[in-house]
Amino acid sequence: MKEKVKILIVDDEPIIRDALSFKLTREGYEVAAAEDGEKAIEIMENTEFDMIISDVMMPYINGFELIKILKEKGSEAPILMLTSLNSDKALIKAKTLGADDFMTKPFKPSELSLRIKKLLKGK
């Protein structure tokens, strides 16, 4: 039996975190969630994830800082950034730091699913 793909969702907005967790669990993924980058790092101490989906704007450790920390720790999991910052500057910064993809909120759930599948294929 094939192990489920593990995805970590990092977002300080409970409604987004819960909706994504529900959707991805229904799609067959094993999902964990964290409300900020600090909590995400704690969770990742004990579990290896196949993918990280992270918001940019969060308290304590924001999404950009989280990318830096994950890359320093040697994480190879694809990172999909979600943000309400609709700017090329944010996109360029995320990609430069090592994010694999970038989506602006609000987004279509079907598009998110396609991007996740594409990123996981490249693993």
JOUR-V763015 format. One line per field, one symbol per residue. phi: phi as a letter, one per 40 degrees, with the letter a starting at -180 (. if undefined). Layout:
phi->???
//
This chain:
phi->.cccccbbbbaccdccdcccdccccccgccbbbbcacccdcdcccbbcbcabbbcccacgbcccccddcccccgcbccbbcbacccbcccccccccchccaabcccbcdccddcccdcccccc
//
